[in-house]
Amino acid sequence: MSTEPTPDSPTSSTGAAPAVSLCIPAYQAEKHLRETLDAAFAQTCEDMEILVLDNNTTDGTRAILDEALQERRDPRLRVVRNDATLSMPDNWNRVVELCRAPLIKLLCADDLIDKTCVQDQVDVLVEHPDVALVACKVDLLDDAGQPLRRSTGLRRLTGRHNGHTVVRQVVRSGGNPIGPSAAVTFRRKDFDDVGGFKGDLLYPMELELWTRLLRQGDFVGQPDAMAAFRVSADGATAFTSVRAQFGQQVELTRRIAGDGAWRMGSLDRAIGWLGAVTMQARRSLLFSRSAWRHGRRSANDHSALEGVVTPRPTGPAA
């Protein structure tokens, strides 16, 4: 497995550690990777690295990354490639392991962030060393980047809260009120101390980590939507059935509620079970809307192609 930047990476020489690492784990990511890289390069934060881990892809991901290295010449960019394809949890742990900064932001290769997102969240963690996790609201996009819902998440969680308050809201919500990785920045030391991502519950993998990180300090919820999460029919969790998603969410709630450190009662668990039912129904509806839009666009594209008149062949081959 490759653990070093590619030879033509502008940061392949040893230098001082940056303040923050923006990590992009990429697997078969050619469809949206350019947009995600554009969002990364547009960041106002200069004291950071943009670390892309290519998980042994076989599509056009590698060519896009080679193009970025050659044409951008952005000193913040590092590209590392796995020699073998890792599971999603292992790949995400690997990209954090390769980071050089004390602060970490993970960005899926089809998600987006506003240009000030990284700097705004770094400022919070630098100013408040007892804060373990900072998150912003998110916009939900369909596969083409059109809004499905704007400024979602962080219900009752904007501002500063202790870990217990946030985890109770997680349990009672039956979903992920903190948000996806694009919305969150955390500390590398805390990540290492709690053991990183676990692989047994794939669907709520991020949320499960957030709850463990909240053992390490407080939470700050930012009221602005500075990240965008793509609800895509070919996204990582789209391949998990609705029933499996519900089961994994309920299992996570059970584990959290059964952890004596959080002191969750039977009422919290009951509210959480009902919340999980509601959240899965909403999520299924969002995926259905996104899939319907995708199907409609595909049908329109097909109709447009059928409307093109092909010239009749002439000459000896006709």
N, C-alpha and C positions, 0 to 999 in steps of 0.2 A: 504493500500500500504506500502510495506517495505521501510524504509528510512535509515536503518542502514546496515553496512557491515554484512555479514554472520558471525556467531560466530567463525568459524575457519579461518576467514580472518586474515592474519598477521598484518594488520593495523587497526584492530577493536579497539585498544586502542587509546586514544587521544594523539596526537603528534603535533609537529610544522607543519604549513602549508607548503607543497612543493612549489617549484617555478612554476611548470606547471602541469596541469592535462591532461593526455591523455585519452580521453573519448571514449568508445566503446559501442554505443547502439546496442543491439543484439536482433533480433527477428527471430526465425526459422533459426538460423545461423549455424547449425551443419556442413554444407558442406565445409565452408572455415574458420571457426572460429579458428581452430588450427593454420593455417598459419598466420592469423592476430595476434593472441596472440604471436606467435614466433617472429614476427616483432616487437611487443611491448616490449617483454622481451629483445630483442637484442639491444635496444636503449642504447647509450653511456651515456645519461643523467641519472644521479643517483638521482638528487633532483626532483623527479616527482612521481606522483601517476598514476597508471593504473586503471581507474575506468570503470568497465563493468556493464551496466544496462541490466539485463535480463528482457525483456518485456513480462513476463508471457508465455514463450515459451512452446510448447508441443512436440518438437522434441528432439534431443540429446544435445541441447545447454547446459542445466543444468548439464548434466553428464560431458561434456567437461570442464565446469567451475569448478565443484567440483574436477575434476582430476587436474586441474591447481593449485587450492588452496592447495591440498594435496601434490602434487609432486614437484611443483616449489618452494614453500615456499619463494617466492619473496616478500620482505617487501613492494614493491611498489604497489602490487595488492590489489584492493578492488572489491568486488562483491556485488551488490545490486539487489534485485529481486522485480519486481512489482507484487502486488497481483491481478491486473487486467490488461488486455492488453490495452495500450494507443495508440492513433493515432500516426503516425510518427512524426508530429510536436510537439505534447505534450511529447512524449518520449524523443525527442532530447532536448527539453527545460528542461525536468526533469533531464537528465544526467548532464547538465551544472549546474543546481541548486544544485545538490549533490556534485559538485566539491569543493575542499578545496583550490585551487591554484588561484593566480591572472591572470595566463595565461592559455589559453584553446586551445587544439587541439582535434578535433573530427575525429574519424577514424571509418568508416563503417566496419561492421564485416566480410566483404569479400575483403577489400582493404589492401594495403601493403605500408610500408614506409621503406626507407633506415635507417641503424642503427644510422646515425648522424643527421637525419632529425629534430628531436625534439630539440636537443641541438643547431643546427645551427639556427633555427628559434627563439629559446629563446634568443640567443645571440643578434640577431637583435633588438628584442623588449626591452631588457634590456639596450642596448647601445643607443637606440633612443626612449626615452619616448614619443615623439610626433608622432611616427608611430603607427597606429591603426591596421594594417593588414600586414602580411608578407605571401607570397605564393611562391611556387616553381613550376617548370614544372612537368608534369606527363607523365608516360607511360600508354598506354591503353592496357589492357589485355583481352583475351577471357576467357571463363568460366574455361578453364583448366590452365590458367596462362601463356599462350603463347602470345607474343606481337602482337597486331594489329597495333599500331602506337607508335613510341618512341618520347619522349621529346616534348610533345605537350603543347599548352597553352602559355599565357603571350605574345602574339604577340604585339609588341610595348610597352610592359609593364615591361620589365626587368629594374632593377635599381630602383631608388627612384622617386616617382611621387606624386603630390597632388591629393586629392580626385576627384576634378573636371576633371582632365585629365583622370583618370582611368574610371570614370563613363561615360564620353563621349565615350571612347573606348568600354565600355560595350554596350551602346546604338547603336553605329555604327556597332558593330560586329554581332548583332542579336543573340548572344549566350552567353556563359560564358567564357570569356577570362581569368578570374582570376583563375578558377579551382574549383574542388570539395573540400569537407571538408578535405580530406586527405592531400591536398596541402597547407592548410592554418593554421595559428595560429593567435589568437587574444586575446584581453584583456577581462577578466570577467566583469570589471566595465563598459566597453563600451557596452558589450552584454546586461547587465542589463539596462543601460541607454536608449538604443534604443528599448527595449522591446522583445528581443529574436526572435525566429523563428515565422513566421506567417503561418497559415495553409491554406489560401485561394488559393494560387498558389503553388501546390505541386511540380510540375516539376522544376521550377526555385527557389525553396525555399531557397537553399543555397545562390544563387546569389543575391536574394532579400535582404537577411541579409547583405551580403558583401557591397552592395551599401549603406545601412544605417550605417554600421560601418565606412564607409569612410567619414561620416560627422564628425567623432570624431578625425581624424588625417590622416597622410599620408600613403602611400603604398610603400612596397618594394617587387620587384619581383626578385626572385633568378633564375639564368640562368640554374642551374642543375636540372635534373629530379630526385627528391628524394622521389616521391610517385608514386603509381601505382593504377589505377582505373579499376575495373573489369566491362567490358561491358557484362552483363549477361542477358540471356533471362528471368531469374526469379528475376532480381534486382527490387528495389522499383519502379523506374520510367519506367521500361519496361512494366508495366501494364497500363501506360497512353498512349492512342492512339497517333499516330503521329499528327493527326489533333488537339487533345487537347493540346499536347506539343507546337505546333505552336501557338495556340490561347493564351496559358498562357504566352509564351515568348513575343508575340506582346503586350499583356496586360501589362506585366511588363515594356516593353519599353515605352509604352504610359504613364504609371504612372511616370516613372523617367523623361521622357521628359516634362511632365506637371508640374513637381515640380520646382517652381521658384528658389529654392536654387541652381539648377544645370544649369539653363539657356541654355537649349537645343533648337535649332532652327528646322525649318521644314526640312532643309537639313539633319540634324542628324537623324530625325525620318524616313525620306525616305530611307536613307542609311541603317538604322537599320531594316526596313521592308524587304528590299532585302537581307540583311544579314541573317535574320531569315529564309527566304526561303532556302538559301544556306546551313545554318547550319543544318536545319532539314533533308535536303537531305543527307548530309554527315553522320549525326547521324543514319539515317535509314540504310544507307549502312553498317556502322560499326556493327549495331545489326544484319543485315542480314549475314554478314561475320561470326560473332560469332556464330549465330544460325546454319549456314551451317557447320561450323567446328564441333559444338556439335553433329549435326545429323550424320555427317560422322564418328565421333568417336563411336557413339552409334551403327551405322550400322556395323562397323568393330568389335566391341565387340560382337554383336549378331552373326555375321558370325563365329567368333572364337568359341563361345559357341556351335554353330551348328556343328562345326567340331569335337567336342569331342565325341568319341564313348562311348556310355553307355553300360556297360557289361550286357549281357543277364541274366535275373534272372534264378537261378537254385534252385533245391530242391523242397520240398512239395508245397511252395507258388507259384511256377512258373506256 
